[in-house]
Amino acid sequence: MAKLEFNHRTLSQGYQLGDYVIEDLLGQGGFGIAYLAKDIHLHNHVVIKEYFPNEIVSRDGQTVAPFGTSGQDDFERGQSS
């Protein structure tokens, strides 16, 4: 199986999200991205799934931004589901 590469749509390796540090990219599809992360206090591994519907959002640095007003509405509706 080919190793997945971090890219402009993903959080970067080493990025700290709360108490977790992103270590690896596990997968990405049409609606989300899965990361392997490590808890900085407990030192155990967890999987973090990020809601990222690539048809209606983009990433600017660490910020996810929907495309236009309709994208914002669809993104918020998807987050609440």
Secondary structure, 3 states (H helix, E strand, C coil): CCCCCCCCCCCCCCCEECCEEEEEEEEECCCEEEEEEEECCCCCEEEEEEECCCCCEEEECCEEEECHHHHHHHHHHHHHC
